[in-house]
Amino acid sequence: MIIRIAEPAELPRLRELERAAGELFRPLGMDAVADDEPPALADLERYRAAGHAWVAVDDSGSVLAYLIGETVDGAFHIEQVTVHPDTARRGVGRALIAHAAEHSHRKGLAGLTLTTFTEVPWNAPYYERLGFRRLTGAALTPGLRRIRAAEAELGLDRWPRVCMRRDG
């Protein structure tokens, strides 16, 4: 597996991955999450052009997963990490997060942040196993508060969510 910046022609594939991974939420009664539209191509291109859209590809060059993010309040904020369900549980997501952590370190950032569902097994519990901790109250930076407010406007607060951080 190789991790590299996404190529423009691969951006539609990222949307396909998002739709496939979204289906995993349906059995949890989270149909609205499963039905949510993936990031628009223009948004994906913005991350790609900034150097913040990484893909994991197999030996044949097929995109298996992706991660997008940006700097928020001195940390690299993971906006989305998505692994195709057929590739899950093989360390691909973990490798993408490790790549984001290396990027964060090279850029002199304080660590990684993300927001996620607390009760979805491959969300908050998974990230805790990777060394992320839950943030509350004063630990929430202004940027994380803005992100959470935008998520609430989208209706994601129908299910418990949390901000998380991994230092370093």
Buried (B, 14 or more C-beta within 10 A) or exposed (E): BEBEBBBEEBBEBBBEBBBBBBEBBEEBEBEBBBEBEBBEBEBBBBBBEEEBBBBBBEEEEEBBBBBBBEBBBBBBBBBBBBBBEEBBEBEBBBBBBEBBBEBBBEEEBBBBBBBBBEEBEBBBEBBBEBBBEBBEEEEBBEBBEEBBEEBEEEEBEEBEBBBBBBEE
